[in-house]
Amino acid sequence: MSITAKDVKALRDRTGAGMMDCKKALVETSGDIEAAIDLLRAKGAAKAAKRAEKSANEGTIGSYVHFDNRTAVIVELNCETDFVANTDDFKGLAKEIALHVASQAPMSISPEDIPEDVVERERKVYEEQVKEQGKPENIASKIVDGKLNKFFKEHTLLAQPFVKNPDQTVGELITEVSAKTGEKIEVARFMRFKVGE
């Protein structure tokens, strides 16, 4: 089967991948555009994972002010180069994350960033709940760990379901854009302001 330049361009338009990568993906998938998209996504995610050790010193500030002017968010989103920092995809991601933070009010970026005293307080509450329910000792600690994991998913930015697409976490959204740009992308910090809080 022959792959035309039109096919390659169509795939590039849909994925943002390089022309040669698009052509190789189409050849590998015998011209099946949907399979080629999946292949490019898989390769992009693998490349993003390889780049995780790189330093991300460039970036942008994303902001969001809610329509009632009572909630505002500022997010610092970092990447490896100013070239990527100036792309619409990257700037759009920063805005989307700011909107998500305004809506979902995460405590921190990841579980490691939650203060130890907060985690300890939650653990004690869960241990007390399990004790009140009379659960056997051997499964009590597993129940407490499960409740703590649920707490982390609900209160950390990267683990929260993305407000505009609950089937995807914010971390997965970042990985998706990272795969598309070919660079490491990370949230450096965020600040959420709400009137009266």
N, CA and C atoms as an extended XYZ file, in Angstrom:
591
Properties=species:S:1:pos:R:3:atomname:S:1:resname:S:1:resid:I:1 pbc="F F F"
N         0.857       -1.191        0.000 N   MET     1
C         0.000        0.000        0.000 CA  MET     1
C         0.889        1.235        0.000 C   MET     1
N         0.537        2.227       -0.818 N   SER     2
C         1.370        3.429       -0.870 CA  SER     2
C         0.801        4.501        0.066 C   SER     2
N         1.693        5.146        0.796 N   ILE     3
C         1.315        6.211        1.718 CA  ILE     3
C         1.532        7.537        0.990 C   ILE     3
N         0.485        8.327        0.878 N   THR     4
C         0.613        9.602        0.161 CA  THR     4
C         1.002       10.724        1.114 C   THR     4
N         1.496       11.809        0.524 N   ALA     5
C         1.853       12.989        1.316 CA  ALA     5
C         0.617       13.539        2.017 C   ALA     5
N        -0.534       13.390        1.360 N   LYS     6
C        -1.799       13.859        1.937 CA  LYS     6
C        -2.127       13.089        3.231 C   LYS     6
N        -1.877       11.766        3.205 N   ASP     7
C        -2.099       10.930        4.397 CA  ASP     7
C        -1.194       11.375        5.542 C   ASP     7
N         0.077       11.611        5.198 N   VAL     8
C         1.055       12.021        6.209 CA  VAL     8
C         0.638       13.358        6.821 C   VAL     8
N         0.227       14.288        5.961 N   LYS     9
C        -0.193       15.618        6.443 CA  LYS     9
C        -1.425       15.506        7.336 C   LYS     9
N        -2.369       14.668        6.947 N   ALA    10
C        -3.588       14.479        7.749 CA  ALA    10
C        -3.240       13.959        9.133 C   ALA    10
N        -2.309       13.000        9.197 N   LEU    11
C        -1.892       12.442       10.485 CA  LEU    11
C        -1.152       13.499       11.304 C   LEU    11
N        -0.285       14.258       10.647 N   ARG    12
C         0.459       15.320       11.349 CA  ARG    12
C        -0.510       16.353       11.929 C   ARG    12
N        -1.517       16.729       11.147 N   ASP    13
C        -2.502       17.716       11.604 CA  ASP    13
C        -3.255       17.223       12.839 C   ASP    13
N        -3.490       15.926       12.899 N   ARG    14
C        -4.249       15.372       14.026 CA  ARG    14
C        -3.398       15.119       15.259 C   ARG    14
N        -2.077       14.910       15.075 N   THR    15
C        -1.242       14.529       16.218 CA  THR    15
C        -0.187       15.557       16.600 C   THR    15
N         0.232       16.377       15.640 N   GLY    16
C         1.300       17.328       15.913 CA  GLY    16
C         2.678       16.681       15.881 C   GLY    16
N         2.741       15.393       15.515 N   ALA    17
C         4.028       14.685       15.443 CA  ALA    17
C         4.789       15.114       14.188 C   ALA    17
N         6.083       14.825       14.143 N   GLY    18
C         6.916       15.177       12.991 CA  GLY    18
C         6.513       14.398       11.757 C   GLY    18
N         6.831       14.955       10.583 N   MET    19
C         6.445       14.338        9.305 CA  MET    19
C         7.021       12.917        9.163 C   MET    19
N         8.302       12.752        9.492 N   MET    20
C         8.930       11.430        9.352 CA  MET    20
C         8.298       10.421       10.316 C   MET    20
N         8.012       10.872       11.545 N   ASP    21
C         7.360        9.983       12.515 CA  ASP    21
C         5.982        9.562       12.002 C   ASP    21
N         5.251       10.521       11.411 N   CYS    22
C         3.921       10.218       10.864 CA  CYS    22
C         4.026        9.202        9.730 C   CYS    22
N         4.992        9.406        8.850 N   LYS    23
C         5.154        8.479        7.720 CA  LYS    23
C         5.490        7.077        8.226 C   LYS    23
N         6.440        6.989        9.171 N   LYS    24
C         6.824        5.678        9.721 CA  LYS    24
C         5.628        4.989       10.370 C   LYS    24
N         4.834        5.768       11.115 N   ALA    25
C         3.664        5.191       11.793 CA  ALA    25
C         2.651        4.673       10.780 C   ALA    25
N         2.441        5.422        9.695 N   LEU    26
C         1.505        4.974        8.655 CA  LEU    26
C         2.016        3.721        7.954 C   LEU    26
N         3.319        3.647        7.706 N   VAL    27
C         3.898        2.458        7.072 CA  VAL    27
C         3.717        1.252        8.000 C   VAL    27
N         4.027        1.455        9.307 N   GLU    28
C         3.900        0.358       10.287 CA  GLU    28
C         2.474       -0.149       10.417 C   GLU    28
N         1.498        0.746       10.241 N   THR    29
C         0.092        0.361       10.433 CA  THR    29
C        -0.639        0.163        9.104 C   THR    29
N         0.112        0.027        8.019 N   SER    30
C        -0.454       -0.194        6.673 CA  SER    30
C        -1.480        0.864        6.296 C   SER    30
N        -1.207        2.112        6.671 N   GLY    31
C        -2.068        3.221        6.258 CA  GLY    31
C        -3.292        3.461        7.128 C   GLY    31
N        -3.449        2.704        8.199 N   ASP    32
C        -4.600        2.884        9.098 CA  ASP    32
C        -4.340        4.088       10.012 C   ASP    32
N        -5.048        5.192        9.740 N   ILE    33
C        -4.795        6.458       10.461 CA  ILE    33
C        -5.054        6.310       11.961 C   ILE    33
N        -6.155        5.671       12.351 N   GLU    34
C        -6.467        5.526       13.787 CA  GLU    34
C        -5.398        4.709       14.505 C   GLU    34
N        -4.949        3.620       13.878 N   ALA    35
C        -3.890        2.792       14.479 CA  ALA    35
C        -2.588        3.588       14.552 C   ALA    35
N        -2.325        4.407       13.522 N   ALA    36
C        -1.112        5.235       13.504 CA  ALA    36
C        -1.152        6.262       14.639 C   ALA    36
N        -2.336        6.829       14.896 N   ILE    37
C        -2.487        7.791       15.999 CA  ILE    37
C        -2.159        7.104       17.323 C   ILE    37
N        -2.713        5.907       17.530 N   ASP    38
C        -2.445        5.158       18.764 CA  ASP    38
C        -0.961        4.846       18.909 C   ASP    38
N        -0.327        4.454       17.788 N   LEU    39
C         1.102        4.134       17.798 CA  LEU    39
C         1.922        5.373       18.170 C   LEU    39
N         1.604        6.512       17.564 N   LEU    40
C         2.323        7.761       17.875 CA  LEU    40
C         2.110        8.175       19.322 C   LEU    40
N         0.884        8.009       19.827 N   ARG    41
C         0.611        8.354       21.227 CA  ARG    41
C         1.444        7.487       22.157 C   ARG    41
N         1.502        6.176       21.868 N   ALA    42
C         2.266        5.245       22.704 CA  ALA    42
C         3.747        5.618       22.677 C   ALA    42
N         4.273        5.893       21.487 N   LYS    43
C         5.690        6.264       21.372 CA  LYS    43
C         5.956        7.598       22.058 C   LYS    43
N         5.026        8.528       21.916 N   GLY    44
C         5.179        9.846       22.540 CA  GLY    44
C         5.185        9.739       24.052 C   GLY    44
N         4.303        8.915       24.596 N   ALA    45
C         4.248        8.732       26.050 CA  ALA    45
C         5.536        8.074       26.537 C   ALA    45
N         6.077        7.138       25.747 N   ALA    46
C         7.331        6.484       26.113 CA  ALA    46
C         8.477        7.499       26.097 C   ALA    46
N         8.493        8.357       25.068 N   LYS    47
C         9.525        9.405       25.005 CA  LYS    47
C         9.394       10.348       26.192 C   LYS    47
N         8.160       10.704       26.545 N   ALA    48
C         7.929       11.613       27.681 CA  ALA    48
C         8.463       10.988       28.964 C   ALA    48
N         8.258        9.675       29.130 N   ALA    49
C         8.755        8.992       30.327 CA  ALA    49
C        10.284        9.024       30.363 C   ALA    49
N        10.935        8.863       29.185 N   LYS    50
C        12.402        8.913       29.118 CA  LYS    50
C        12.925       10.292       29.498 C   LYS    50
N        12.161       11.322       29.185 N   ARG    51
C        12.605       12.691       29.420 CA  ARG    51
C        12.365       13.136       30.858 C   ARG    51
N        11.761       12.284       31.679 N   ALA    52
C        11.385       12.666       33.044 CA  ALA    52
C        12.572       13.156       33.875 C   ALA    52
N        13.781       12.692       33.548 N   GLU    53
C        14.957       13.104       34.315 CA  GLU    53
C        15.510       14.460       33.877 C   GLU    53
N        15.068       14.949       32.732 N   LYS    54
C        15.558       16.248       32.231 CA  LYS    54
C        15.071       17.367       33.137 C   LYS    54
N        15.758       18.506       33.072 N   SER    55
C        15.313       19.634       33.886 CA  SER    55
C        14.384       20.522       33.073 C   SER    55
N        13.371       21.021       33.731 N   ALA    56
C        12.376       21.877       33.090 CA  ALA    56
C        12.504       23.274       33.690 C   ALA    56
N        13.289       24.134       33.022 N   ASN    57
C        13.567       25.466       33.562 CA  ASN    57
C        12.881       26.591       32.799 C   ASN    57
N        12.194       26.270       31.732 N   GLU    58
C        11.442       27.270       30.975 CA  GLU    58
C         9.970       27.089       31.332 C   GLU    58
N         9.117       27.962       30.842 N   GLY    59
C         7.700       27.759       31.116 CA  GLY    59
C         6.872       29.007       30.992 C   GLY    59
N         5.713       28.945       31.625 N   THR    60
C         4.776       30.055       31.561 CA  THR    60
C         3.948       30.082       32.837 C   THR    60
N         3.260       31.191       33.018 N   ILE    61
C         2.307       31.319       34.117 CA  ILE    61
C         0.912       31.248       33.508 C   ILE    61
N         0.107       30.355       34.012 N   GLY    62
C        -1.288       30.273       33.586 CA  GLY    62
C        -2.148       30.872       34.681 C   GLY    62
N        -3.206       31.559       34.284 N   SER    63
C        -4.082       32.137       35.309 CA  SER    63
C        -5.540       31.945       34.922 C   SER    63
N        -6.372       32.017       35.938 N   TYR    64
C        -7.813       31.890       35.722 CA  TYR    64
C        -8.518       32.681       36.812 C   TYR    64
N        -9.475       33.503       36.401 N   VAL    65
C       -10.333       34.214       37.349 CA  VAL    65
C       -11.755       33.782       37.052 C   VAL    65
N       -12.423       33.247       38.078 N   HIS    66
C       -13.791       32.763       37.891 CA  HIS    66
C       -14.727       33.928       37.563 C   HIS    66
N       -15.795       33.638       36.831 N   PHE    67
C       -16.698       34.700       36.346 CA  PHE    67
C       -17.293       35.554       37.467 C   PHE    67
N       -17.390       35.008       38.687 N   ASP    68
C       -17.959       35.795       39.796 CA  ASP    68
C       -16.900       36.672       40.488 C   ASP    68
N       -15.653       36.618       39.981 N   ASN    69
C       -14.538       37.389       40.538 CA  ASN    69
C       -14.289       37.110       42.018 C   ASN    69
N       -14.601       35.894       42.461 N   ARG    70
C       -14.371       35.527       43.865 CA  ARG    70
C       -13.296       34.446       44.013 C   ARG    70
N       -12.905       33.815       42.900 N   THR    71
C       -11.868       32.786       42.915 CA  THR    71
C       -10.874       33.063       41.793 C   THR    71
N        -9.583       32.995       42.110 N   ALA    72
C        -8.541       33.190       41.106 CA  ALA    72
C        -7.402       32.205       41.363 C   ALA    72
N        -6.743       31.808       40.283 N   VAL    73
C        -5.641       30.854       40.394 CA  VAL    73
C        -4.488       31.298       39.506 C   VAL    73
N        -3.272       31.086       40.008 N   ILE    74
C        -2.051       31.283       39.229 CA  ILE    74
C        -1.285       29.965       39.280 C   ILE    74
N        -0.840       29.476       38.110 N   VAL    75
C        -0.103       28.222       38.013 CA  VAL    75
C         1.212       28.475       37.281 C   VAL    75
N         2.313       27.951       37.823 N   GLU    76
C         3.581       27.972       37.091 CA  GLU    76
C         3.762       26.598       36.464 C   GLU    76
N         3.805       26.573       35.124 N   LEU    77
C         3.973       25.328       34.373 CA  LEU    77
C         5.327       25.391       33.681 C   LEU    77
N         6.159       24.372       33.886 N   ASN    78
C         7.514       24.373       33.324 CA  ASN    78
C         7.694       23.342       32.226 C   ASN    78
N         8.637       23.638       31.319 N   CYS    79
C         9.048       22.724       30.261 CA  CYS    79
C        10.549       22.909       30.048 C   CYS    79
N        11.104       22.254       29.033 N   GLU    80
C        12.556       22.292       28.835 CA  GLU    80
C        13.038       23.482       28.010 C   GLU    80
N        12.243       23.942       27.043 N   THR    81
C        12.720       25.010       26.146 CA  THR    81
C        11.697       26.129       26.020 C   THR    81
N        12.189       27.322       25.687 N   ASP    82
C        11.272       28.448       25.479 CA  ASP    82
C        10.446       28.245       24.215 C   ASP    82
N        10.943       27.427       23.276 N   PHE    83
C        10.185       27.131       22.061 CA  PHE    83
C         8.844       26.490       22.415 C   PHE    83
N         8.889       25.460       23.254 N   VAL    84
C         7.655       24.785       23.678 CA  VAL    84
C         6.824       25.702       24.571 C   VAL    84
N         7.496       26.474       25.438 N   ALA    85
C         6.784       27.378       26.349 CA  ALA    85
C         5.914       28.377       25.585 C   ALA    85
N         6.291       28.686       24.355 N   ASN    86
C         5.538       29.657       23.561 CA  ASN    86
C         4.485       29.039       22.646 C   ASN    86
N         4.314       27.718       22.701 N   THR    87
C         3.308       27.086       21.841 CA  THR    87
C         1.904       27.243       22.436 C   THR    87
N         0.916       27.210       21.567 N   ASP    88
C        -0.481       27.322       22.011 CA  ASP    88
C        -0.876       26.142       22.895 C   ASP    88
N        -0.375       24.934       22.561 N   ASP    89
C        -0.704       23.743       23.361 CA  ASP    89
C        -0.245       23.914       24.799 C   ASP    89
N         0.986       24.405       24.964 N   PHE    90
C         1.556       24.562       26.305 CA  PHE    90
C         0.818       25.650       27.091 C   PHE    90
N         0.604       26.805       26.452 N   LYS    91
C        -0.116       27.901       27.128 CA  LYS    91
C        -1.541       27.476       27.465 C   LYS    91
N        -2.158       26.733       26.546 N   GLY    92
C        -3.516       26.242       26.779 CA  GLY    92
C        -3.568       25.294       27.959 C   GLY    92
N        -2.545       24.429       28.076 N   LEU    93
C        -2.474       23.490       29.203 CA  LEU    93
C        -2.377       24.256       30.522 C   LEU    93
N        -1.561       25.308       30.555 N   ALA    94
C        -1.417       26.109       31.780 CA  ALA    94
C        -2.763       26.703       32.192 C   ALA    94
N        -3.526       27.199       31.209 N   LYS    95
C        -4.855       27.773       31.501 CA  LYS    95
C        -5.827       26.706       31.991 C   LYS    95
N        -5.791       25.538       31.348 N   GLU    96
C        -6.686       24.438       31.736 CA  GLU    96
C        -6.393       23.986       33.168 C   GLU    96
N        -5.114       23.910       33.524 N   ILE    97
C        -4.750       23.490       34.878 CA  ILE    97
C        -5.208       24.547       35.888 C   ILE    97
N        -5.052       25.822       35.533 N   ALA    98
C        -5.504       26.901       36.432 CA  ALA    98
C        -7.015       26.811       36.651 C   ALA    98
N        -7.762       26.569       35.583 N   LEU    99
C        -9.221       26.422       35.697 CA  LEU    99
C        -9.556       25.232       36.596 C   LEU    99
N        -8.837       24.121       36.413 N   HIS   100
C        -9.070       22.928       37.230 CA  HIS   100
C        -8.823       23.226       38.712 C   HIS   100
N        -7.719       23.916       39.007 N   VAL   101
C        -7.389       24.235       40.402 CA  VAL   101
C        -8.473       25.117       41.019 C   VAL   101
N        -8.985       26.080       40.234 N   ALA   102
C       -10.059       26.948       40.731 CA  ALA   102
C       -11.284       26.121       41.097 C   ALA   102
N       -11.593       25.141       40.264 N   SER   103
C       -12.793       24.333       40.454 CA  SER   103
C       -12.643       23.273       41.548 C   SER   103
N       -11.494       22.582       41.580 N   GLN   104
C       -11.339       21.409       42.450 CA  GLN   104
C       -10.531       21.651       43.728 C   GLN   104
N        -9.875       22.781       43.836 N   ALA   105
C        -9.124       23.170       45.044 CA  ALA   105
C        -8.221       22.074       45.602 C   ALA   105
N        -7.262       21.553       44.798 N   PRO   106
C        -6.354       20.550       45.366 CA  PRO   106
C        -5.484       21.153       46.460 C   PRO   106
N        -5.034       20.298       47.395 N   MET   107
C        -4.155       20.751       48.486 CA  MET   107
C        -2.727       20.934       48.006 C   MET   107
N        -2.295       20.030       47.098 N   SER   108
C        -0.908       20.036       46.656 CA  SER   108
C        -0.811       19.435       45.264 C   SER   108
N         0.394       19.444       44.709 N   ILE   109
C         0.606       18.879       43.373 CA  ILE   109
C         0.574       17.352       43.435 C   ILE   109
N         1.294       16.767       44.394 N   SER   110
C         1.342       15.305       44.530 CA  SER   110
C         1.299       14.925       46.016 C   SER   110
N         1.103       13.632       46.327 N   PRO   111
C         1.022       13.217       47.735 CA  PRO   111
C         2.256       13.611       48.553 C   PRO   111
N         3.429       13.600       47.920 N   GLU   112
C         4.663       13.942       48.633 CA  GLU   112
C         4.649       15.383       49.145 C   GLU   112
N         3.833       16.236       48.504 N   ASP   113
C         3.795       17.654       48.868 CA  ASP   113
C         2.816       17.963       50.004 C   ASP   113
N         2.000       16.984       50.401 N   ILE   114
C         1.063       17.227       51.504 CA  ILE   114
C         1.851       17.171       52.809 C   ILE   114
N         1.713       18.177       53.672 N   PRO   115
C         2.467       18.184       54.930 CA  PRO   115
C         2.232       16.910       55.746 C   PRO   115
N         3.287       16.421       56.360 N   GLU   116
C         3.231       15.169       57.115 CA  GLU   116
C         2.186       15.208       58.226 C   GLU   116
N         2.019       16.369       58.883 N   ASP   117
C         1.038       16.448       59.975 CA  ASP   117
C        -0.393       16.263       59.454 C   ASP   117
N        -0.655       16.723       58.230 N   VAL   118
C        -1.995       16.546       57.629 CA  VAL   118
C        -2.229       15.061       57.342 C   VAL   118
N        -1.222       14.401       56.778 N   VAL   119
C        -1.342       12.970       56.467 CA  VAL   119
C        -1.543       12.178       57.759 C   VAL   119
N        -0.780       12.514       58.803 N   GLU   120
C        -0.886       11.823       60.084 CA  GLU   120
C        -2.273       12.008       60.699 C   GLU   120
N        -2.800       13.236       60.631 N   ARG   121
C        -4.139       13.510       61.171 CA  ARG   121
C        -5.184       12.663       60.443 C   ARG   121
N        -5.092       12.604       59.098 N   GLU   122
C        -6.030       11.786       58.325 CA  GLU   122
C        -5.907       10.311       58.716 C   GLU   122
N        -4.658        9.837       58.822 N   ARG   123
C        -4.432        8.435       59.184 CA  ARG   123
C        -5.094        8.107       60.522 C   ARG   123
N        -4.947        8.987       61.519 N   LYS   124
C        -5.542        8.759       62.852 CA  LYS   124
C        -7.071        8.697       62.769 C   LYS   124
N        -7.668        9.578       61.963 N   VAL   125
C        -9.129        9.569       61.793 CA  VAL   125
C        -9.563        8.239       61.184 C   VAL   125
N        -8.849        7.782       60.151 N   TYR   126
C        -9.219        6.527       59.493 CA  TYR   126
C        -9.018        5.335       60.426 C   TYR   126
N        -7.941        5.363       61.208 N   GLU   127
C        -7.702        4.270       62.164 CA  GLU   127
C        -8.827        4.207       63.192 C   GLU   127
N        -9.281        5.371       63.636 N   GLU   128
C       -10.383        5.438       64.606 CA  GLU   128
C       -11.675        4.907       63.977 C   GLU   128
N       -11.927        5.274       62.718 N   GLN   129
C       -13.138        4.788       62.026 CA  GLN   129
C       -13.130        3.266       61.930 C   GLN   129
N       -11.975        2.716       61.545 N   VAL   130
C       -11.853        1.263       61.392 CA  VAL   130
C       -12.035        0.567       62.742 C   VAL   130
N       -11.482        1.162       63.814 N   LYS   131
C       -11.614        0.592       65.154 CA  LYS   131
C       -13.088        0.582       65.557 C   LYS   131
N       -13.800        1.678       65.292 N   GLU   132
C       -15.234        1.789       65.623 CA  GLU   132
C       -16.056        0.728       64.888 C   GLU   132
N       -15.616        0.381       63.675 N   GLN   133
C       -16.345       -0.625       62.887 CA  GLN   133
C       -16.012       -2.044       63.325 C   GLN   133
N       -15.032       -2.172       64.216 N   GLY   134
C       -14.669       -3.491       64.737 CA  GLY   134
C       -13.986       -4.394       63.731 C   GLY   134
N       -13.255       -3.807       62.815 N   LYS   135
C       -12.567       -4.606       61.785 CA  LYS   135
C       -11.387       -5.355       62.411 C   LYS   135
N       -11.127       -6.578       61.921 N   PRO   136
C        -9.987       -7.345       62.434 CA  PRO   136
C        -8.666       -6.606       62.159 C   PRO   136
N        -7.708       -6.788       63.057 N   GLU   137
C        -6.416       -6.091       62.982 CA  GLU   137
C        -5.708       -6.322       61.646 C   GLU   137
N        -5.787       -7.578       61.137 N   ASN   138
C        -5.031       -7.918       59.932 CA  ASN   138
C        -5.532       -7.177       58.678 C   ASN   138
N        -6.806       -6.779       58.646 N   ILE   139
C        -7.268       -6.025       57.473 CA  ILE   139
C        -7.438       -4.535       57.765 C   ILE   139
N        -7.373       -4.163       59.037 N   ALA   140
C        -7.560       -2.755       59.408 CA  ALA   140
C        -6.527       -1.849       58.734 C   ALA   140
N        -5.257       -2.265       58.724 N   SER   141
C        -4.213       -1.415       58.144 CA  SER   141
C        -4.405       -1.271       56.634 C   SER   141
N        -4.902       -2.340       55.975 N   LYS   142
C        -5.160       -2.258       54.526 CA  LYS   142
C        -6.303       -1.283       54.238 C   LYS   142
N        -7.312       -1.310       55.092 N   ILE   143
C        -8.442       -0.387       54.923 CA  ILE   143
C        -7.970        1.061       55.107 C   ILE   143
N        -7.137        1.289       56.122 N   VAL   144
C        -6.605        2.628       56.381 CA  VAL   144
C        -5.772        3.101       55.183 C   VAL   144
N        -4.903        2.210       54.656 N   ASP   145
C        -4.093        2.566       53.477 CA  ASP   145
C        -4.969        2.895       52.283 C   ASP   145
N        -6.031        2.125       52.099 N   GLY   146
C        -6.967        2.384       50.999 CA  GLY   146
C        -7.642        3.747       51.142 C   GLY   146
N        -8.040        4.072       52.365 N   LYS   147
C        -8.679        5.371       52.613 CA  LYS   147
C        -7.681        6.514       52.391 C   LYS   147
N        -6.430        6.303       52.781 N   LEU   148
C        -5.393        7.325       52.564 CA  LEU   148
C        -5.151        7.534       51.067 C   LEU   148
N        -5.100        6.433       50.313 N   ASN   149
C        -4.915        6.549       48.857 CA  ASN   149
C        -6.065        7.324       48.224 C   ASN   149
N        -7.283        7.060       48.698 N   LYS   150
C        -8.449        7.795       48.183 CA  LYS   150
C        -8.322        9.286       48.527 C   LYS   150
N        -7.865        9.583       49.724 N   PHE   151
C        -7.642       10.970       50.152 CA  PHE   151
C        -6.649       11.656       49.213 C   PHE   151
N        -5.534       10.957       48.891 N   PHE   152
C        -4.525       11.533       47.988 CA  PHE   152
C        -5.120       11.792       46.598 C   PHE   152
N        -5.920       10.842       46.094 N   LYS   153
C        -6.530       11.014       44.766 CA  LYS   153
C        -7.476       12.211       44.736 C   LYS   153
N        -8.165       12.432       45.828 N   GLU   154
C        -9.136       13.528       45.876 CA  GLU   154
C        -8.485       14.883       46.116 C   GLU   154
N        -7.306       14.908       46.753 N   HIS   155
C        -6.730       16.177       47.180 CA  HIS   155
C        -5.411       16.571       46.530 C   HIS   155
N        -4.886       15.747       45.613 N   THR   156
C        -3.650       16.133       44.930 CA  THR   156
C        -3.922       16.361       43.453 C   THR   156
N        -3.374       17.440       42.933 N   LEU   157
C        -3.640       17.895       41.572 CA  LEU   157
C        -3.431       16.814       40.520 C   LEU   157
N        -2.279       16.174       40.517 N   LEU   158
C        -1.954       15.213       39.454 CA  LEU   158
C        -2.858       13.983       39.459 C   LEU   158
N        -3.400       13.625       40.616 N   ALA   159
C        -4.243       12.422       40.721 CA  ALA   159
C        -5.728       12.718       40.514 C   ALA   159
N        -6.119       13.993       40.586 N   GLN   160
C        -7.536       14.329       40.450 CA  GLN   160
C        -8.020       14.116       39.013 C   GLN   160
N        -9.258       13.633       38.850 N   PRO   161
C        -9.835       13.574       37.507 CA  PRO   161
C        -9.953       15.002       36.960 C   PRO   161
N        -9.528       15.201       35.713 N   PHE   162
C        -9.557       16.532       35.104 CA  PHE   162
C       -10.997       17.004       35.008 C   PHE   162
N       -11.254       18.230       35.440 N   VAL   163
C       -12.610       18.756       35.565 CA  VAL   163
C       -13.371       18.747       34.228 C   VAL   163
N       -12.677       18.897       33.105 N   LYS   164
C       -13.353       18.907       31.798 CA  LYS   164
C       -13.449       17.517       31.170 C   LYS   164
N       -12.709       16.545       31.732 N   ASN   165
C       -12.747       15.175       31.222 CA  ASN   165
C       -12.425       14.218       32.367 C   ASN   165
N       -13.438       13.845       33.164 N   PRO   166
C       -13.210       13.013       34.352 CA  PRO   166
C       -12.614       11.634       34.070 C   PRO   166
N       -12.579       11.215       32.782 N   ASP   167
C       -11.975        9.927       32.442 CA  ASP   167
C       -10.452       10.005       32.439 C   ASP   167
N        -9.911       11.219       32.585 N   GLN   168
C        -8.473       11.440       32.515 CA  GLN   168
C        -8.034       12.243       33.732 C   GLN   168
N        -6.923       11.838       34.359 N   THR   169
C        -6.418       12.632       35.481 CA  THR   169
C        -5.641       13.832       34.936 C   THR   169
N        -5.388       14.805       35.791 N   VAL   170
C        -4.584       15.964       35.387 CA  VAL   170
C        -3.181       15.491       35.002 C   VAL   170
N        -2.639       14.520       35.733 N   GLY   171
C        -1.326       13.956       35.399 CA  GLY   171
C        -1.302       13.347       34.007 C   GLY   171
N        -2.371       12.647       33.644 N   GLU   172
C        -2.457       12.043       32.304 CA  GLU   172
C        -2.575       13.116       31.228 C   GLU   172
N        -3.308       14.174       31.525 N   LEU   173
C        -3.421       15.291       30.583 CA  LEU   173
C        -2.045       15.904       30.322 C   LEU   173
N        -1.271       16.104       31.390 N   ILE   174
C         0.075       16.667       31.247 CA  ILE   174
C         0.956       15.730       30.426 C   ILE   174
N         0.880       14.421       30.688 N   THR   175
C         1.670       13.441       29.932 CA  THR   175
C         1.292       13.472       28.459 C   THR   175
N         0.006       13.635       28.170 N   GLU   176
C        -0.463       13.698       26.786 CA  GLU   176
C         0.158       14.889       26.047 C   GLU   176
N         0.143       16.060       26.685 N   VAL   177
C         0.723       17.253       26.054 CA  VAL   177
C         2.240       17.112       25.983 C   VAL   177
N         2.832       16.508       27.005 N   SER   178
C         4.275       16.265       27.015 CA  SER   178
C         4.675       15.365       25.848 C   SER   178
N         3.878       14.334       25.588 N   ALA   179
C         4.154       13.424       24.469 CA  ALA   179
C         4.048       14.168       23.142 C   ALA   179
N         3.088       15.061       23.048 N   LYS   180
C         2.876       15.831       21.813 CA  LYS   180
C         4.028       16.799       21.563 C   LYS   180
N         4.528       17.446       22.617 N   THR   181
C         5.592       18.436       22.457 CA  THR   181
C         6.975       17.793       22.464 C   THR   181
N         7.073       16.575       23.007 N   GLY   182
C         8.368       15.905       23.084 CA  GLY   182
C         9.245       16.427       24.202 C   GLY   182
N         8.663       17.133       25.153 N   GLU   183
C         9.436       17.675       26.272 CA  GLU   183
C         8.797       17.320       27.601 C   GLU   183
N         9.630       17.333       28.631 N   LYS   184
C         9.136       17.145       29.994 CA  LYS   184
C         8.329       18.383       30.368 C   LYS   184
N         7.146       18.162       30.934 N   ILE   185
C         6.296       19.257       31.412 CA  ILE   185
C         5.925       18.941       32.850 C   ILE   185
N         6.026       19.948       33.710 N   GLU   186
C         5.644       19.729       35.103 CA  GLU   186
C         5.057       20.993       35.708 C   GLU   186
N         4.151       20.776       36.667 N   VAL   187
C         3.594       21.899       37.423 CA  VAL   187
C         4.585       22.202       38.536 C   VAL   187
N         5.114       23.425       38.540 N   ALA   188
C         6.082       23.804       39.575 CA  ALA   188
C         5.365       24.197       40.860 C   ALA   188
N         4.288       24.982       40.721 N   ARG   189
C         3.522       25.422       41.898 CA  ARG   189
C         2.228       26.078       41.437 C   ARG   189
N         1.326       26.212       42.376 N   PHE   190
C         0.075       26.937       42.097 CA  PHE   190
C        -0.373       27.647       43.360 C   PHE   190
N        -1.182       28.680       43.155 N   MET   191
C        -1.765       29.405       44.281 CA  MET   191
C        -3.215       29.676       43.935 C   MET   191
N        -4.105       29.348       44.868 N   ARG   192
C        -5.544       29.555       44.679 CA  ARG   192
C        -6.016       30.596       45.700 C   ARG   192
N        -6.697       31.594       45.204 N   PHE   193
C        -7.244       32.642       46.081 CA  PHE   193
C        -8.756       32.588       46.002 C   PHE   193
N        -9.401       32.653       47.166 N   LYS   194
C       -10.861       32.747       47.183 CA  LYS   194
C       -11.247       33.781       48.216 C   LYS   194
N       -12.148       34.676       47.820 N   VAL   195
C       -12.593       35.725       48.731 CA  VAL   195
C       -13.142       35.090       50.004 C   VAL   195
N       -12.653       35.549       51.153 N   GLY   196
C       -13.144       35.061       52.432 CA  GLY   196
C       -12.427       33.849       52.972 C   GLY   196
N       -11.498       33.272       52.208 N   GLU   197
C       -10.773       32.075       52.690 CA  GLU   197
C        -9.349       32.439       53.061 C   GLU   197
